[in-house]
Amino acid sequence: MRWDTSGSCRPNTFYTGSQTHRDAGRVDELEVGSFKVAFPPGHQPGNIERPLSIFTIDLRREDPSRDVVISELSSFGTDYDAWVRAVKSTGKQEAFVFVHGYNTRFESAARQAGQLAFDLEIDRDFAGLPMLYSWPSQGTLEAYLLDYDISLAATQAFNHFLDLLKDSAGLSRIHIIAHSMGNWLVANALRERSLRGGTERLLEQLVLAAPDIPADGFRERFLKTLPQLARRVTLYVSDNDKALRASARFRTGIPRAGLLDGGLMSISEPRFDVVDATLLPADFLDHSYYATNHSMLADIYCLLHGSPADGRPLIVAAGVNWSFRPPSVLKDLKAATCGASREQPEARLVPPIQSPLAPPASGPALLWLTGLITVIVAVAGAYFIVRRRRRMS
């Protein structure tokens, strides 16, 4: 279907959780499909280039030469066998999965997944498949509690999705980056797998960025479980995160795992690292630093390549865990090499285009960025699958 389809069939309307009120269907079903994300020649890492808008009104038309553009959404519905064949036909053995947070509409989640995959060069340097797991967030600020409940209800579909990737498609290496409330979904889904006996290592790298999870609850429910299912779990925190501060106040002062007062920086656990990103400049709310800051992108790049914390040049030891170097130090570094690990014995150079250690490239150096990335999308909470076909017929 076309991305700019009108009416209720428009993907951003159709796949955003507000549709739940009309469909009143199931949240334990999974719909799978794919879409494409195209990046303009002048794309800068950490950015999602879009027309300037006031409220919901764009001040100019979308322009592929200037903007990140989504197109060619194809749904396989619940035909999982066909989707698995499509995944296998790529010949890829590695997958990168992004799980978005609260107050995120489908279109925003799609662009976020594409930007991360593109800036981290998932399809090129990792020869992997970029993927989005989209759960039906309501996409509104006032729906915080409802989003929390829906994200928890989407865990069964997420585990189904992981089964398709690992068992059916046969992907050998799966990395997950979860953001904000998406961490609540991922952590609960993995804990559920563990409780039912799934103790084999399922994931390579599990990245928990700005997790909106009660800190005490994280210690009690997830601290021992998650490292059993991943080669390494890395949790990024920032004391400047205004969104998590608001969440803590809303929760009558309960500290969140993504804040320093959550106390997780003092935790020492095998295959579990905490990285303090407080020193890094970020967006207005300091909540999306995982995707907007060049230093963060470079550190995640090395992490996905298997570099241990002591082999990643942008972070230094901070007690039993880690912290980013001060910006005054980062700006003077000219090159970065990902440290060797037992799994990746050779050192890898962080690409200058995404490294915080050198000015962004410009001109001809950016022309290769104009390609298309196909993002395999698994839309969870697909309560609308049957009714979708009726509406479109």
C-alpha positions as CSV (number, residue, x, y, z in Angstrom):
1,M,0.0,0.0,0.0
2,R,1.1,3.6,-0.5
3,W,2.5,5.4,2.5
4,D,0.3,8.4,1.7
5,T,-2.9,6.4,1.5
6,S,-5.8,8.5,2.7
7,G,-8.3,7.9,5.4
8,S,-8.3,5.0,7.9
9,C,-6.0,3.0,5.7
10,R,-3.1,5.4,6.1
11,P,-0.4,3.4,8.0
12,N,0.3,6.1,10.6
13,T,-3.4,6.1,11.5
14,F,-4.0,2.4,11.0
15,Y,-1.1,1.1,13.1
16,T,-1.1,3.6,15.9
17,G,-2.8,2.4,19.1
18,S,-5.7,4.9,18.9
19,Q,-7.2,2.4,16.5
20,T,-7.8,0.1,19.5
21,H,-10.8,2.1,20.6
22,R,-12.6,1.3,17.3
23,D,-11.4,-2.3,16.8
24,A,-11.5,-3.6,20.4
25,G,-9.5,-6.6,19.2
26,R,-6.6,-8.6,20.5
27,V,-3.2,-7.4,21.5
28,D,-1.6,-10.8,21.5
29,E,-1.6,-11.1,17.7
30,L,1.4,-10.3,15.5
31,E,1.3,-8.7,12.0
32,V,4.5,-8.7,10.0
33,G,5.6,-6.8,6.9
34,S,8.2,-4.5,5.5
35,F,8.7,-0.8,4.5
36,K,11.4,1.3,3.0
37,V,13.1,4.4,4.4
38,A,15.1,6.7,2.1
39,F,17.7,9.2,3.3
40,P,18.6,12.5,1.6
41,P,22.2,13.1,0.4
42,G,22.8,15.7,3.1
43,H,21.7,13.4,6.0
44,Q,23.6,14.1,9.2
45,P,23.9,11.3,11.8
46,G,21.7,11.7,14.8
47,N,19.1,13.6,12.8
48,I,15.8,12.8,11.2
49,E,15.4,15.4,8.5
50,R,11.8,16.5,8.2
51,P,9.8,19.6,7.0
52,L,9.5,22.3,9.7
53,S,6.0,22.0,11.3
54,I,3.8,24.1,13.6
55,F,1.7,21.8,15.7
56,T,0.6,19.3,13.0
57,I,0.9,21.5,10.0
58,D,4.0,21.1,7.8
59,L,5.4,24.4,6.4
60,R,6.5,22.8,3.2
61,R,5.9,19.6,1.3
62,E,8.0,16.5,2.0
63,D,11.1,16.4,-0.3
64,P,13.1,13.2,-0.8
65,S,16.2,15.3,-1.6
66,R,15.9,17.0,1.9
67,D,13.9,14.6,4.1
68,V,13.8,11.1,5.5
69,V,11.0,9.5,3.5
70,I,9.0,6.3,4.2
71,S,7.4,4.3,1.4
72,E,6.3,0.9,0.1
73,L,4.6,-0.6,3.2
74,S,3.8,-4.2,2.5
75,S,1.9,-6.3,5.0
76,F,2.1,-10.1,5.2
77,G,-0.6,-10.0,7.9
78,T,-0.4,-13.3,9.8
79,D,1.2,-15.2,6.9
80,Y,4.4,-15.8,8.9
81,D,5.7,-18.5,6.6
82,A,5.7,-16.1,3.6
83,W,7.4,-13.4,5.7
84,V,10.0,-15.9,7.0
85,R,10.8,-16.9,3.4
86,A,11.3,-13.2,2.5
87,V,13.7,-12.8,5.4
88,K,15.6,-16.0,4.4
89,S,15.8,-14.8,0.8
90,T,18.0,-11.9,2.0
91,G,20.8,-14.3,3.0
92,K,21.3,-12.3,6.2
93,Q,22.3,-14.0,9.5
94,E,22.2,-11.0,11.7
95,A,19.3,-8.7,12.8
96,F,18.9,-5.4,14.5
97,V,15.6,-4.8,16.3
98,F,14.5,-1.4,17.6
99,V,11.6,-1.2,20.1
100,H,10.2,2.3,20.6
101,G,8.9,4.0,23.7
102,Y,5.7,5.8,24.9
103,N,3.9,8.5,23.0
104,T,5.3,7.2,19.7
105,R,3.1,7.0,16.6
106,F,3.8,4.4,14.0
107,E,5.4,6.9,11.5
108,S,7.8,8.2,14.2
109,A,8.8,4.7,15.2
110,A,9.4,3.8,11.6
111,R,11.7,6.8,11.1
112,Q,13.5,6.2,14.4
113,A,14.2,2.6,13.4
114,G,15.5,3.7,10.0
115,Q,17.7,6.4,11.4
116,L,19.3,4.1,13.9
117,A,19.9,1.4,11.4
118,F,21.2,3.9,8.8
119,D,23.6,5.7,11.2
120,L,24.8,2.5,12.7
121,E,25.3,1.1,9.2
122,I,23.5,-2.1,10.1
123,D,23.0,-3.3,6.5
124,R,26.5,-2.5,5.4
125,D,29.0,-3.0,8.3
126,F,27.0,-5.7,10.1
127,A,25.5,-7.3,7.0
128,G,22.3,-7.4,9.0
129,L,18.6,-6.8,8.6
130,P,17.2,-3.7,10.3
131,M,13.9,-4.3,12.0
132,L,11.2,-2.4,14.0
133,Y,9.0,-4.0,16.6
134,S,6.1,-1.6,16.8
135,W,3.7,-2.0,19.7
136,P,0.4,0.0,19.6
137,S,1.3,3.1,21.6
138,Q,-1.6,5.6,21.7
139,G,0.8,8.3,20.5
140,T,-0.4,10.9,22.9
141,L,1.1,12.5,26.1
142,E,-2.0,11.9,28.2
143,A,-2.1,8.2,27.5
144,Y,1.0,7.3,29.7
145,L,-0.7,4.8,31.9
146,L,-2.6,3.2,29.0
147,D,0.6,2.9,27.0
148,Y,2.2,1.2,30.0
149,D,-0.5,-1.4,30.1
150,I,-0.5,-1.9,26.4
151,S,3.3,-2.3,26.2
152,L,3.0,-5.1,28.9
153,A,0.2,-6.7,26.9
154,A,2.4,-6.8,23.8
155,T,5.0,-9.1,25.4
156,Q,3.5,-12.3,24.1
157,A,3.5,-11.0,20.5
158,F,7.1,-9.9,21.0
159,N,8.2,-13.4,22.0
160,H,6.4,-14.8,19.0
161,F,8.4,-12.3,16.9
162,L,11.6,-13.5,18.4
163,D,10.7,-17.1,17.8
164,L,10.1,-16.3,14.1
165,L,13.5,-14.7,13.9
166,K,15.5,-17.3,15.7
167,D,13.7,-20.6,15.1
168,S,11.9,-20.1,11.8
169,A,14.2,-17.6,9.9
170,G,17.3,-19.1,11.5
171,L,19.0,-15.8,12.3
172,S,22.1,-16.5,14.4
173,R,22.8,-13.0,15.8
174,I,20.0,-10.7,17.1
175,H,20.7,-7.3,18.7
176,I,17.9,-5.3,20.4
177,I,17.8,-1.6,21.2
178,A,14.9,-0.7,23.4
179,H,14.0,2.9,24.3
180,S,12.1,4.3,27.3
181,M,8.9,2.3,27.9
182,G,10.0,-0.1,25.2
183,N,12.4,-1.5,27.8
184,W,9.4,-2.4,30.0
185,L,8.0,-4.5,27.2
186,V,11.3,-6.2,26.2
187,A,12.4,-6.9,29.8
188,N,9.0,-8.5,30.7
189,A,9.0,-10.5,27.5
190,L,12.5,-11.9,28.2
191,R,11.7,-12.6,31.8
192,E,8.6,-14.5,30.6
193,R,10.8,-16.7,28.4
194,S,13.1,-17.4,31.3
195,L,10.3,-18.4,33.6
196,R,9.0,-20.9,31.1
197,G,12.4,-22.5,30.8
198,G,13.9,-20.5,27.9
199,T,17.4,-20.1,29.4
200,E,19.5,-20.4,26.2
201,R,21.3,-17.3,25.0
202,L,18.9,-15.8,22.6
203,L,20.5,-12.4,21.9
204,E,23.9,-10.9,21.2
205,Q,23.7,-7.3,22.5
206,L,20.7,-6.0,24.4
207,V,20.8,-2.2,24.7
208,L,18.4,-0.6,27.3
209,A,18.4,3.1,26.6
210,A,16.8,5.4,29.1
211,P,14.6,2.6,30.6
212,D,11.3,3.7,32.1
213,I,11.3,0.9,34.6
214,P,11.1,1.2,38.4
215,A,14.7,0.9,39.6
216,D,13.9,-1.5,42.4
217,G,11.7,-3.5,40.1
218,F,14.6,-3.8,37.7
219,R,16.9,-5.2,40.4
220,E,14.3,-7.7,41.6
221,R,12.9,-8.9,38.3
222,F,15.4,-8.4,35.6
223,L,18.9,-8.0,36.8
224,K,19.7,-11.7,37.0
225,T,17.4,-12.8,34.2
226,L,18.4,-10.6,31.3
227,P,22.1,-11.4,31.2
228,Q,21.2,-15.1,31.0
229,L,19.5,-14.5,27.6
230,A,22.1,-12.1,26.0
231,R,25.8,-12.1,25.5
232,R,25.8,-8.7,27.1
233,V,23.3,-6.2,28.5
234,T,24.1,-2.5,28.4
235,L,22.0,0.0,30.2
236,Y,22.4,3.7,29.4
237,V,21.4,6.3,32.0
238,S,21.4,10.1,32.2
239,D,20.6,12.3,35.1
240,N,19.5,15.0,32.7
241,D,16.6,13.0,31.4
242,K,13.6,15.3,31.9
243,A,11.1,12.7,30.6
244,L,12.1,10.2,33.1
245,R,12.1,12.8,35.8
246,A,8.5,13.5,34.9
247,S,7.7,9.8,35.0
248,A,9.2,9.5,38.5
249,R,7.1,12.4,39.7
250,F,4.0,10.9,38.2
251,R,4.9,7.7,39.9
252,T,5.0,9.5,43.3
253,G,8.8,9.7,43.3
254,I,9.6,6.1,42.4
255,P,13.2,6.3,40.9
256,R,13.5,5.1,37.3
257,A,16.2,2.7,36.1
258,G,17.3,5.3,33.5
259,L,18.3,7.9,36.1
260,L,21.3,8.0,38.4
261,D,19.2,8.1,41.5
262,G,17.9,4.6,40.4
263,G,21.2,3.4,41.9
264,L,22.1,0.9,39.1
265,M,25.6,2.5,38.5
266,S,26.7,0.8,41.7
267,I,25.6,-2.7,40.5
268,S,28.3,-5.2,39.4
269,E,26.9,-8.2,37.6
270,P,28.4,-10.5,35.0
271,R,27.6,-9.5,31.4
272,F,25.8,-6.4,32.6
273,D,27.2,-2.8,32.1
274,V,25.7,0.6,33.0
275,V,27.0,3.6,31.1
276,D,26.4,7.2,32.4
277,A,25.6,9.5,29.5
278,T,24.8,12.6,31.7
279,L,27.7,14.6,30.3
280,L,26.5,14.2,26.7
281,P,24.4,17.0,25.1
282,A,21.1,15.8,23.7
283,D,17.7,16.9,22.6
284,F,15.4,19.2,24.6
285,L,14.2,16.5,27.0
286,D,17.5,14.7,27.1
287,H,15.5,11.5,26.5
288,S,16.6,10.5,23.0
289,Y,20.3,10.9,23.5
290,Y,20.8,7.3,22.4
291,A,20.0,8.2,18.8
292,T,20.8,11.9,18.5
293,N,24.2,12.2,20.1
294,H,27.2,11.3,17.9
295,S,29.2,9.9,20.8
296,M,26.3,7.6,21.7
297,L,26.0,6.3,18.2
298,A,29.7,5.6,18.0
299,D,29.7,3.7,21.3
300,I,26.7,1.6,20.3
301,Y,28.5,0.9,17.0
302,C,31.4,-0.6,18.9
303,L,29.1,-2.4,21.3
304,L,27.3,-4.1,18.4
305,H,30.6,-5.2,17.0
306,G,31.3,-7.0,20.3
307,S,33.8,-4.6,21.8
308,P,33.9,-4.9,25.6
309,A,33.4,-1.8,27.7
310,D,37.1,-1.4,28.4
311,G,37.7,-1.5,24.6
312,R,35.4,1.3,23.7
313,P,37.3,4.5,23.4
314,L,34.6,7.0,24.3
315,I,33.9,5.7,27.8
316,V,36.0,5.3,31.0
317,A,35.6,3.4,34.2
318,A,33.4,5.0,36.8
319,G,33.5,2.7,39.9
320,V,32.2,-0.7,38.9
321,N,30.6,0.7,35.7
322,W,31.3,3.3,33.0
323,S,30.8,6.9,32.0
324,F,31.3,8.9,28.8
325,R,34.4,11.1,28.7
326,P,33.7,14.9,29.1
327,P,32.7,16.7,25.8
328,S,35.9,18.8,26.1
329,V,37.9,15.5,25.7
330,L,35.7,14.0,23.1
331,K,35.9,17.0,20.7
332,D,39.7,16.7,20.7
333,L,39.8,13.1,19.7
334,K,40.5,12.5,16.0
335,A,39.8,8.9,15.5
336,A,38.2,6.0,17.3
337,T,38.9,2.3,17.0
338,C,36.6,-0.3,18.5
339,G,38.6,-2.5,20.9
340,A,39.0,-6.2,20.1
341,S,37.0,-8.9,21.8
342,R,37.2,-12.6,21.8
343,E,34.3,-12.8,19.3
344,Q,35.6,-10.0,17.1
345,P,39.4,-10.3,17.4
346,E,40.2,-7.6,14.9
347,A,39.8,-3.9,15.8
348,R,37.3,-1.9,13.8
349,L,37.5,1.7,12.9
350,V,34.4,3.8,13.8
351,P,33.2,5.3,10.5
352,P,34.0,9.1,10.5
353,I,30.4,9.9,9.2
354,Q,29.0,8.8,12.5
355,S,31.9,9.3,14.9
356,P,31.7,12.2,17.4
357,L,35.5,12.4,17.1
358,A,35.6,14.2,13.7
359,P,33.4,16.8,12.0
360,P,30.6,15.3,9.9
361,A,31.6,14.7,6.3
362,S,30.0,16.8,3.6
363,G,29.8,17.0,-0.2
364,P,30.7,14.0,-2.2
365,A,31.5,12.0,0.9
366,L,27.8,11.9,1.6
367,L,26.6,10.8,-1.8
368,W,26.7,7.1,-0.9
369,L,24.1,7.8,1.8
370,T,21.3,8.1,-0.7
371,G,20.5,4.4,-0.9
372,L,17.3,2.8,0.4
373,I,17.2,0.7,3.6
374,T,14.5,-1.9,3.8
375,V,13.2,-2.2,7.3
376,I,11.5,-5.4,8.1
377,V,8.7,-4.4,10.4
378,A,6.8,-6.6,12.9
379,V,3.8,-4.7,14.2
380,A,2.7,-6.1,17.5
381,G,-0.7,-5.8,19.1
382,A,-2.2,-6.5,15.7
383,Y,-5.7,-6.6,17.1
384,F,-6.8,-5.1,13.8
385,I,-5.6,-7.8,11.3
386,V,-9.0,-9.2,10.3
387,R,-10.8,-5.9,10.3
388,R,-8.0,-4.3,8.3
389,R,-8.8,-6.5,5.3
390,R,-12.5,-5.7,5.6
391,R,-11.9,-2.0,5.7
392,M,-9.6,-2.1,2.7
393,S,-11.9,-4.3,0.6
